[in-house]
């Protein structure tokens, strides 16, 4: 019997092709087991979200190269995705992406108890920022480096702006890499939605945090970790406080299989000290 509750929680990320292979395969299995009428409903939802993505990408594609670059950087570094609409699945990792108690803390809790229709709709409406973030990143990746060749380098940047400009340039290089791929996940405890664009060729990734509904206390920070390339997690940086922190540029992926997020004391920790809020494949 098809698990429609699980399918409801995964169909939108299936539509934008950011699910890991095992979860994507399960979606297709669940869809194949549906009756014709039910299958038609889910197919319509997939078509709807793909239409949103296409519209989003078209809005970027029509821009001149310089304006496109500015719009993309404005989104990545500052914008807050708040548009209501179709939604993405919950962040609680499962299967091979469940939190590893050997890394930090207990496993992420299992499936929540049944919810009312109103609660389900509210939960779905909160997931839109994850899809919006994914849509922007997908648009950039789909457009590719060729569209971005017209980017402008400011002449003789000052010392105070040089570091920021260099960071922006490196972020854009990852976003426009020919092999750039997208993964996404929602943090537990309503800490936000994270989109990660990875380039294996550049051995780098860019992590963008948005939709922070429940900010961490002032004496804490969200810390990003590279997991899988070394015996123990390796810090990949700290997200700055605020609802729209600048992206984190992750260097030297070196075989890491996921990026994980934890809440740590301000300034970060040498190793995770709390449970994983999510694990995002790279």
Rosetta silent file (secondary structure, phi, psi, omega in degrees, C-alpha in Angstrom):
SEQUENCE: XXXXXXXXXXXXXXXXXXXXXXXXXXXXXXXXXXXXXXXXXXXXXXXXXXXXXXXXXXXXXXXXXXXXXXXXXXXXXXXXXXXXXXXXXXXXXXXXXXXXXXXXXXXXXXXXXXXXXXXXXXXXXXXXXXXXXXXXXXXXXXXXXXXXXXXXXXXXXXXXXXXXXXXXXXXXXXXXXXXXXXXXXXXXXXXXXXXXXXXXXXXXXXXXXXXXXXXXXXXXXXXXXXXXXXXXXXXXXXXXXXXXXXXXXXXXXXXXXXXXXXXXXXXXXXXXXXXXXXXXXX
SCORE:     score description
SCORE:     0.000 S_00000001
   1 L     0.000  129.695 -177.348    0.000    0.000    0.000 S_00000001
   2 L   -61.297  142.206  176.969    1.493    3.384   -0.982 S_00000001
   3 L   -93.601   86.176 -174.051    2.712    5.576    1.864 S_00000001
   4 H   -70.459  -26.914  176.468    1.040    8.811    0.784 S_00000001
   5 H   -63.986  -47.186  177.873    2.078   10.676    3.928 S_00000001
   6 H   -62.882  -40.512 -179.251    5.739   10.045    3.131 S_00000001
   7 H   -64.005  -40.940  177.816    5.077   10.872   -0.517 S_00000001
   8 H   -58.777  -33.740 -176.787    3.441   14.179    0.417 S_00000001
   9 L   -81.418   -7.443 -175.038    6.589   15.105    2.321 S_00000001
  10 L  -127.274   -8.790 -170.428    8.947   14.370   -0.600 S_00000001
  11 H   -66.578  -33.450 -177.129    7.122   15.036   -3.849 S_00000001
  12 H   -71.832  -41.502  176.980    8.225   18.678   -4.235 S_00000001
  13 H   -70.875  -26.379  170.784   11.933   18.014   -3.833 S_00000001
  14 H   -62.665  -40.088 -178.225   11.476   15.097   -6.216 S_00000001
  15 H   -63.577  -33.733 -179.093   10.055   17.604   -8.705 S_00000001
  16 L   -99.174    8.594  169.886   13.181   19.790   -8.520 S_00000001
  17 L    60.092   47.430  175.137   15.517   16.762   -8.578 S_00000001
  18 L  -121.126   10.901  175.605   17.417   17.362   -5.348 S_00000001
  19 L   -79.113  148.173  170.900   16.590   14.125   -3.534 S_00000001
  20 L   -64.514  161.660 -172.285   19.336   11.549   -2.965 S_00000001
  21 H   -57.434  -40.440 -176.763   19.106    8.490   -5.208 S_00000001
  22 H   -68.038  -38.801  179.174   17.517    6.186   -2.637 S_00000001
  23 H   -73.214  -35.205  175.791   14.754    8.638   -1.757 S_00000001
  24 H   -62.608  -42.757  178.888   14.154    9.451   -5.422 S_00000001
  25 H   -62.843  -38.376  179.069   13.781    5.736   -6.148 S_00000001
  26 H   -66.457  -41.352  176.556   11.298    5.374   -3.319 S_00000001
  27 H   -55.160  -46.542 -178.050    9.203    8.283   -4.638 S_00000001
  28 H   -65.670  -34.620  175.981    9.001    6.575   -8.025 S_00000001
  29 H   -66.161  -45.142  179.497    8.046    3.287   -6.366 S_00000001
  30 H   -63.608  -41.696  178.414    5.311    4.958   -4.329 S_00000001
  31 H   -62.018  -40.745 -178.463    4.004    6.790   -7.401 S_00000001
  32 H   -65.815  -21.130 -178.506    3.908    3.541   -9.366 S_00000001
  33 L   -91.446   -3.880 -178.075    1.722    1.919   -6.717 S_00000001
  34 L   -78.317  153.846  170.269   -0.946    4.634   -6.793 S_00000001
  35 L   -67.969  160.994 -173.511   -4.320    4.343   -8.457 S_00000001
  36 H   -57.671  -42.052 -177.817   -4.676    6.287  -11.695 S_00000001
  37 H   -66.384  -45.934  178.700   -6.634    9.169  -10.140 S_00000001
  38 H   -62.913  -41.520  179.727   -4.190    9.586   -7.248 S_00000001
  39 H   -60.673  -39.482  178.399   -1.225    9.364   -9.615 S_00000001
  40 H   -61.676  -36.213  179.187   -2.743   12.145  -11.708 S_00000001
  41 H   -65.832  -45.102 -179.999   -2.951   14.384   -8.654 S_00000001
  42 H   -68.418  -38.584  177.167    0.711   13.876   -7.804 S_00000001
  43 H   -60.780  -36.822  178.892    1.772   14.320  -11.428 S_00000001
  44 H   -66.672  -37.659  177.651   -0.060   17.656  -11.423 S_00000001
  45 H   -65.566  -41.097  177.245    1.842   18.739   -8.307 S_00000001
  46 H   -61.144  -45.395 -179.686    5.143   17.829   -9.946 S_00000001
  47 H   -63.195  -36.761 -179.701    4.193   19.806  -13.050 S_00000001
  48 H   -63.602  -49.813 -177.339    3.175   22.784  -10.906 S_00000001
  49 H   -68.475  -35.543  176.842    6.455   23.049   -9.029 S_00000001
  50 H   -65.862  -31.610  175.130    8.481   22.503  -12.209 S_00000001
  51 H   -66.440  -38.662  176.636    6.518   25.361  -13.748 S_00000001
  52 H   -61.971  -44.213  178.847    7.502   27.593  -10.841 S_00000001
  53 H   -60.943  -44.357 -179.214   11.140   26.658  -11.372 S_00000001
  54 H   -62.032  -41.938  178.542   10.877   27.368  -15.102 S_00000001
  55 H   -63.527  -41.795  179.851    9.337   30.788  -14.437 S_00000001
  56 H   -62.548  -46.086 -179.584   12.061   31.592  -11.917 S_00000001
  57 H   -64.695  -38.266  179.743   14.788   30.568  -14.322 S_00000001
  58 H   -62.637  -37.760 -179.919   13.212   32.545  -17.148 S_00000001
  59 H   -61.502  -35.744  177.304   13.253   35.690  -15.036 S_00000001
  60 H   -77.400  -39.547 -174.188   17.032   35.311  -14.683 S_00000001
  61 H   -65.088  -27.588 -177.891   17.645   34.204  -18.258 S_00000001
  62 L   -80.229   -8.147 -178.047   16.107   37.367  -19.695 S_00000001
  63 L   -82.653  146.165  169.755   18.525   39.592  -17.826 S_00000001
  64 L   -59.674  158.325 -173.799   21.727   40.965  -19.374 S_00000001
  65 H   -56.644  -44.990 -177.855   24.819   39.232  -18.031 S_00000001
  66 H   -64.535  -42.990 -179.485   25.866   42.073  -15.715 S_00000001
  67 H   -68.934  -35.730  176.609   22.385   42.470  -14.251 S_00000001
  68 H   -59.271  -47.912 -179.260   22.054   38.707  -13.895 S_00000001
  69 H   -59.111  -44.554 -179.191   25.253   38.561  -11.872 S_00000001
  70 H   -63.733  -42.012 -178.726   24.088   41.381   -9.620 S_00000001
  71 H   -65.114  -42.920  179.640   20.654   39.797   -9.104 S_00000001
  72 H   -63.435  -46.976 -179.166   22.113   36.402   -8.269 S_00000001
  73 H   -64.987  -37.217  176.402   24.635   37.835   -5.830 S_00000001
  74 H   -60.307  -40.889  179.276   21.947   39.974   -4.213 S_00000001
  75 H   -66.451  -50.290 -174.059   19.882   36.836   -3.648 S_00000001
  76 H   -63.897  -38.699 -173.413   22.725   34.698   -2.373 S_00000001
  77 H   -93.543  -19.181 -172.681   24.164   37.335   -0.061 S_00000001
  78 L  -140.287  -30.893 -167.450   21.096   39.194    1.125 S_00000001
  79 L   -67.573  153.938  176.663   17.652   38.128   -0.116 S_00000001
  80 L  -120.668  114.830 -177.872   15.062   36.442    2.083 S_00000001
  81 L   -77.721  112.703 -178.484   12.819   33.954    0.278 S_00000001
  82 L  -129.067    7.482 -177.057    9.319   34.463    1.649 S_00000001
  83 L   -65.868  129.930  176.990    7.059   33.799   -1.330 S_00000001
  84 L   -77.574  158.617  177.091    4.158   31.475   -0.457 S_00000001
  85 L   151.436 -152.801  179.957    3.334   28.559   -2.690 S_00000001
  86 L   -57.464  161.541 -164.787    4.367   24.956   -3.342 S_00000001
  87 L  -134.542  172.107 -179.363    6.600   23.461   -0.759 S_00000001
  88 L  -114.736  170.597 -175.726    9.476   21.122    0.056 S_00000001
  89 L   -77.460  169.997 -178.887    9.802   18.141    2.389 S_00000001
  90 L   -70.254  164.647 -173.742   10.724   18.217    6.062 S_00000001
  91 L   -89.315  -13.774 -174.980   14.310   18.320    7.164 S_00000001
  92 L   -58.167  112.265 -178.140   14.434   15.356    9.494 S_00000001
  93 L   -63.478  150.115  178.781   17.085   13.172    7.832 S_00000001
  94 L  -141.246  168.926  177.234   16.217    9.539    7.248 S_00000001
  95 H    59.657 -132.405 -176.458   17.824    6.434    5.847 S_00000001
  96 H   -73.785   -5.166  178.983   21.461    6.932    4.997 S_00000001
  97 H  -105.885   11.118  177.215   21.144   10.625    5.909 S_00000001
  98 L   -66.193  151.567  179.070   19.980   10.086    9.494 S_00000001
  99 L   -59.874  139.906 -176.825   22.042   11.787   12.150 S_00000001
 100 L   -96.511  113.931 -179.069   24.964    9.626   13.188 S_00000001
 101 L   -62.658  -18.262  177.798   25.188    9.169   16.955 S_00000001
 102 L   -75.464  -17.413  178.422   28.897    8.479   16.469 S_00000001
 103 L   -88.538  -53.412  178.614   29.311   12.031   15.224 S_00000001
 104 L  -171.105  128.114  169.278   27.269   13.903   17.789 S_00000001
 105 L    70.496 -179.658 -179.367   24.159   13.357   19.859 S_00000001
 106 L   -77.913  166.268  176.759   21.221   10.958   19.332 S_00000001
 107 L   -61.611  154.086  173.490   19.608   10.138   16.026 S_00000001
 108 L   -62.953  143.087 -176.281   17.062   12.542   14.624 S_00000001
 109 L   -61.820  155.875 -179.593   13.585   11.580   15.819 S_00000001
 110 L   -73.584 -168.315 -176.124   11.409    9.347   13.676 S_00000001
 111 L   -58.485  141.385 -179.957    8.247   10.314   11.790 S_00000001
 112 L   -73.139  163.943  176.947    5.952   12.711   13.668 S_00000001
 113 L   -68.312  163.563 -179.528    2.448   11.660   14.730 S_00000001
 114 L   -56.229  145.674  179.451   -0.475   12.297   12.354 S_00000001
 115 L  -119.717  161.517  177.388   -1.476   15.928   11.998 S_00000001
 116 L   -72.507  166.897  178.960   -4.703   17.639   11.098 S_00000001
 117 H   -60.789  -40.614 -179.736   -5.327   18.961    7.588 S_00000001
 118 H   -64.320  -42.543  178.572   -4.840   22.529    8.817 S_00000001
 119 H   -64.480  -38.856  179.646   -1.530   21.626   10.476 S_00000001
 120 H   -63.539  -43.341  179.545   -0.409   19.810    7.350 S_00000001
 121 H   -64.522  -39.317  178.553   -1.181   22.837    5.170 S_00000001
 122 H   -64.263  -42.286  178.699    0.676   25.114    7.601 S_00000001
 123 H   -61.754  -42.196 -179.851    3.683   22.798    7.587 S_00000001
 124 H   -65.872  -39.319 -178.897    3.679   22.741    3.797 S_00000001
 125 H   -64.893  -29.715  179.513    3.428   26.541    3.569 S_00000001
 126 H   -73.840  -15.621 -176.264    6.519   26.885    5.754 S_00000001
 127 L   -85.027  -11.008 -176.697    8.513   24.763    3.330 S_00000001
 128 H   -55.033  -41.618 -179.563    8.266   27.150    0.389 S_00000001
 129 H   -55.170  -32.887  178.026   11.488   29.049    1.226 S_00000001
 130 H   -64.730  -43.302  177.238   13.454   25.831    0.718 S_00000001
 131 H   -65.804  -40.065  179.680   11.968   25.415   -2.761 S_00000001
 132 H   -62.860  -43.401  177.049   12.548   29.110   -3.489 S_00000001
 133 H   -62.049  -42.537  178.546   16.180   28.834   -2.457 S_00000001
 134 H   -64.329  -38.977 -179.506   16.544   25.724   -4.582 S_00000001
 135 H   -61.080  -43.260  179.552   14.866   27.468   -7.511 S_00000001
 136 H   -63.497  -45.067 -179.238   17.355   30.307   -7.446 S_00000001
 137 H   -66.646  -40.153  177.750   20.316   27.958   -7.264 S_00000001
 138 H   -61.752  -40.608  179.405   18.886   25.710   -9.981 S_00000001
 139 H   -60.107  -44.163  179.861   18.410   28.731  -12.211 S_00000001
 140 H   -63.985  -47.561 -178.416   22.045   29.728  -11.778 S_00000001
 141 H   -62.137  -42.360 -178.227   23.340   26.206  -12.351 S_00000001
 142 H   -65.624  -36.212 -179.630   21.131   25.720  -15.405 S_00000001
 143 H   -68.721  -34.322  173.890   22.267   28.980  -16.952 S_00000001
 144 H    76.715  172.487 -175.290   25.891   27.898  -16.570 S_00000001
 145 H   -65.879  -28.118 -176.462   29.145   29.767  -16.762 S_00000001
 146 H   -61.022  -33.920  179.551   28.583   30.839  -20.343 S_00000001
 147 H   -74.794  -21.613 -172.393   25.836   33.254  -19.344 S_00000001
 148 L   -99.954    8.379 -175.345   27.986   34.726  -16.621 S_00000001
 149 L   -68.154  -15.541 -178.448   31.093   35.501  -18.656 S_00000001
 150 L   -85.115   11.879 -177.364   30.143   39.166  -18.782 S_00000001
 151 L   -61.211  148.813 -174.025   30.759   39.727  -15.109 S_00000001
 152 L  -105.362  134.957  175.261   32.564   42.939  -14.300 S_00000001
 153 L  -100.672  120.669 -178.299   35.680   43.216  -12.163 S_00000001
 154 L   -65.980  136.724 -179.313   35.835   46.492  -10.284 S_00000001
 155 L   -72.465  134.831  172.969   39.066   48.370  -10.935 S_00000001
 156 L    44.435   65.073  178.397   41.526   48.612   -8.059 S_00000001
 157 L   -62.856  148.787  179.869   39.261   47.621   -5.161 S_00000001
 158 L   -72.305  165.755  179.749   40.141   49.186   -1.844 S_00000001
 159 H   -60.882  -37.186 -175.820   41.666   47.142    0.957 S_00000001
 160 H   -71.985  -23.771 -178.047   38.417   47.250    2.937 S_00000001
 161 H  -105.540  -10.718 -173.743   36.340   45.829    0.081 S_00000001
 162 H   -61.754  -43.284 -177.653   38.841   43.474   -1.501 S_00000001
 163 H   -64.771  -42.295  178.917   38.110   40.524    0.777 S_00000001
 164 H   -64.850  -41.901  179.381   34.347   40.800    0.286 S_00000001
 165 H   -64.328  -39.085  178.653   34.758   41.099   -3.482 S_00000001
 166 H   -65.130  -39.855  177.599   37.032   38.064   -3.539 S_00000001
 167 H   -62.114  -45.744  179.214   34.472   36.080   -1.536 S_00000001
 168 H   -61.318  -42.726 -178.856   31.701   37.038   -3.936 S_00000001
 169 H   -62.329  -42.845 -179.648   33.831   36.101   -6.918 S_00000001
 170 H   -67.509  -39.150  176.487   34.624   32.669   -5.487 S_00000001
 171 H   -60.220  -46.572 -179.470   30.975   32.037   -4.635 S_00000001
 172 H   -63.542  -36.905  177.879   29.959   32.927   -8.176 S_00000001
 173 H   -61.080  -39.177  178.273   32.677   30.646   -9.576 S_00000001
 174 H   -70.130  -45.926 -179.116   31.183   27.709   -7.673 S_00000001
 175 H   -59.543  -33.129 -175.743   27.597   28.574   -8.641 S_00000001
 176 L  -101.579    9.456  178.553   28.556   28.774  -12.306 S_00000001
 177 L   -63.233  142.741 -177.858   30.886   25.757  -12.393 S_00000001
 178 L   -58.336  -28.991 -177.415   30.030   23.343  -15.255 S_00000001
 179 L  -102.782   14.446 -176.791   29.567   20.457  -12.807 S_00000001
 180 L   -58.845  135.204  177.534   27.671   22.419  -10.147 S_00000001
 181 E  -132.778  156.334 -173.360   24.977   20.374   -8.412 S_00000001
 182 E  -116.297  136.856  167.833   22.373   21.285   -5.825 S_00000001
 183 E  -131.894  156.994 -177.445   21.297   19.682   -2.549 S_00000001
 184 E  -150.527  156.595  177.269   18.965   21.138    0.042 S_00000001
 185 E  -165.391  154.978  176.904   17.577   20.449    3.471 S_00000001
 186 E  -101.957  136.701  179.219   15.648   22.052    6.302 S_00000001
 187 L   -75.680  147.573  173.867   17.236   22.338    9.727 S_00000001
 188 H   -66.282  165.047  177.076   15.504   20.892   12.747 S_00000001
 189 H    63.379   22.852  179.840   13.970   23.198   15.371 S_00000001
 190 H    56.471   36.716  179.648   12.961   25.692   12.635 S_00000001
 191 L   -80.608   -9.826  176.977   16.551   26.929   12.446 S_00000001
 192 L   137.539 -178.923  176.071   16.277   27.545    8.693 S_00000001
 193 E  -120.502  134.230 -177.005   16.630   26.034    5.232 S_00000001
 194 E  -116.934  128.519  170.211   20.041   25.347    3.705 S_00000001
 195 E  -110.395  136.004 -178.651   20.825   25.053    0.002 S_00000001
 196 E  -125.209  122.983  173.330   24.253   23.733   -0.991 S_00000001
 197 E  -105.494  124.934 -174.387   25.778   24.064   -4.460 S_00000001
 198 E  -117.184  139.082  171.325   28.763   21.749   -4.930 S_00000001
 199 E  -124.005  110.535  177.739   31.496   21.644   -7.572 S_00000001
 200 L   -67.213  -35.196 -179.804   33.657   18.538   -7.455 S_00000001
 201 L   -61.684  -44.387  179.017   35.972   20.035  -10.076 S_00000001
 202 L   -82.353  -11.174 -177.946   36.643   23.059   -7.885 S_00000001
 203 L    59.223   37.116 -176.643   36.553   20.904   -4.732 S_00000001
 204 E  -138.502  164.259  173.656   34.320   23.568   -3.187 S_00000001
 205 E  -144.835  159.790  174.366   30.745   24.157   -2.130 S_00000001
 206 E  -124.056  125.498  179.218   28.577   27.142   -1.247 S_00000001
 207 E  -110.675  127.662 -178.422   26.066   26.846    1.596 S_00000001
 208 E  -118.700  125.545  178.946   23.214   29.368    1.835 S_00000001
 209 E  -106.082  128.480  178.564   21.036   29.653    4.961 S_00000001
 210 E  -141.227  173.687  174.140   17.584   31.240    4.700 S_00000001
 211 L    56.730   49.421  179.047   14.144   31.213    6.387 S_00000001
 212 L   -80.754  101.563 -178.803   15.479   31.323    9.952 S_00000001
 213 L   -87.355  -26.411 -175.047   12.293   31.098   12.010 S_00000001
 214 L  -132.533   82.052 -176.814   13.949   30.266   15.321 S_00000001
 215 L   -60.478  149.942  176.743   17.316   32.041   15.645 S_00000001
 216 L   -72.448  156.531  177.416   19.903   30.548   17.950 S_00000001
 217 L   -58.510  161.656 -175.171   20.639   32.455   21.196 S_00000001
 218 L   -63.941  -21.585  178.676   23.182   35.251   21.046 S_00000001
 219 L   -94.876   14.237  179.770   25.818   33.074   22.714 S_00000001
 220 E  -129.914  159.659  174.861   25.425   30.319   20.081 S_00000001
 221 E  -141.771  152.434  171.360   26.105   29.945   16.350 S_00000001
 222 E   -80.800  125.998 -178.838   25.182   27.471   13.632 S_00000001
 223 E  -114.279  138.266  179.869   28.331   25.612   12.594 S_00000001
 224 E   -99.120  141.120 -176.708   28.802   23.735    9.327 S_00000001
 225 E  -129.909  138.876  169.809   30.779   20.462    9.241 S_00000001
 226 E   -88.986  125.807 -175.496   32.402   18.389    6.514 S_00000001
 227 E  -125.703  132.671  173.487   31.661   14.732    7.187 S_00000001
 228 L   114.626  -26.562 -179.101   33.048   11.644    5.469 S_00000001
 229 L   -85.033  -23.148  178.843   36.405   12.763    4.160 S_00000001
 230 L  -128.369  163.240  179.876   38.178   12.402    7.517 S_00000001
 231 L   -57.834  -34.517  179.109   37.652   10.079   10.495 S_00000001
 232 L  -119.287  154.879  177.009   36.078   12.968   12.434 S_00000001
 233 L   -56.833  145.549  179.274   33.941   15.907   11.273 S_00000001
 234 E  -118.869  130.127 -178.786   35.912   18.942   10.114 S_00000001
 235 E   -60.349  135.117  176.525   34.593   22.457   10.642 S_00000001
 236 E  -112.156    5.725  176.989   33.526   24.181    7.425 S_00000001
 237 E   124.740  172.756 -178.532   32.727   27.514    9.028 S_00000001
 238 E  -118.126  134.355  172.496   30.151   29.394   11.066 S_00000001
 239 L   -75.292  133.213  177.076   26.992   31.061    9.805 S_00000001
 240 L   -68.414  152.557  179.043   26.846   34.671   10.933 S_00000001
 241 L   -62.118  157.298  177.177   23.886   35.657   13.133 S_00000001
 242 L   117.864  167.725 -177.389   20.748   37.013   11.487 S_00000001
 243 L   -76.658  -27.071 -178.103   17.915   35.933    9.198 S_00000001
 244 L  -132.850   68.501 -179.828   19.945   36.234    5.972 S_00000001
 245 L   -66.909  154.532  175.735   23.612   35.525    6.726 S_00000001
 246 L   -63.445  156.975 -178.190   26.125   35.654    3.881 S_00000001
 247 L   -67.683  156.115  173.594   26.894   32.296    2.262 S_00000001
 248 E   -99.118  125.421  173.373   29.631   30.032    3.496 S_00000001
 249 E   -89.893  119.855 -176.770   32.277   29.092    0.950 S_00000001
 250 E  -102.914  116.912  178.801   33.473   25.583    1.767 S_00000001
 251 L   -96.366  162.195  170.703   36.976   24.737    0.559 S_00000001
 252 L    51.657   60.810  175.671   38.740   21.370    0.310 S_00000001
 253 L   -60.048  -42.407  170.001   35.765   19.016    0.262 S_00000001
 254 L    46.313   52.276  175.518   38.306   16.198   -0.233 S_00000001
 255 L    87.347    2.614  176.618   35.918   13.276   -0.289 S_00000001
 256 L   -60.398  139.458 -178.850   33.353   14.624    2.171 S_00000001
 257 L   -99.231  -26.608  178.865   29.991   12.962    1.623 S_00000001
 258 E  -143.515  158.890  165.856   27.750   15.364    3.542 S_00000001
 259 E  -109.288  127.854 -178.568   27.686   18.793    5.123 S_00000001
 260 E  -114.330  158.310 -178.709   26.128   18.743    8.592 S_00000001
 261 E  -129.185  134.662  174.246   24.909   21.578   10.815 S_00000001
 262 E  -134.147  164.056  171.331   24.936   21.866   14.604 S_00000001
 263 E   -94.992  124.143 -176.790   24.351   24.581   17.182 S_00000001
 264 E  -128.100  164.171  173.043   27.625   25.414   18.938 S_00000001
 265 E   -56.376  147.847 -179.113   28.928   28.002   21.428 S_00000001
 266 L   -54.525  130.786 -175.843   29.645   31.320   19.776 S_00000001
 267 L   100.716  -13.320  173.349   32.975   31.092   17.999 S_00000001
 268 L    92.706  168.964  179.892   32.533   27.412   17.176 S_00000001
 269 L  -126.109  157.947  177.593   33.753   24.082   18.502 S_00000001
 270 L   -71.302  -31.800  177.376   36.566   21.754   17.518 S_00000001
 271 L  -141.555  154.981  179.477   34.029   18.899   17.217 S_00000001
 272 L   -56.889  137.557  179.339   30.195   18.825   17.242 S_00000001
 273 L  -117.435   -4.236  178.561   28.780   19.056   20.750 S_00000001
 274 L  -131.020  172.126 -179.477   25.040   18.873   19.944 S_00000001
 275 L   -65.283  156.009  178.746   22.835   16.727   17.742 S_00000001
 276 L   -75.260  130.863  176.481   22.888   17.247   13.989 S_00000001
 277 L   -81.093  -26.630  175.270   20.106   19.499   12.706 S_00000001
 278 E  -168.630  163.057  169.604   20.512   18.123    9.188 S_00000001
 279 E  -132.783  125.312 -175.147   22.950   16.352    6.867 S_00000001
 280 E  -114.925  121.457 -178.772   23.069   17.495    3.238 S_00000001
 281 E   -66.214  143.881  177.959   24.760   15.294    0.615 S_00000001
 282 L  -127.452    0.000    0.000   27.523   16.884   -1.447 S_00000001
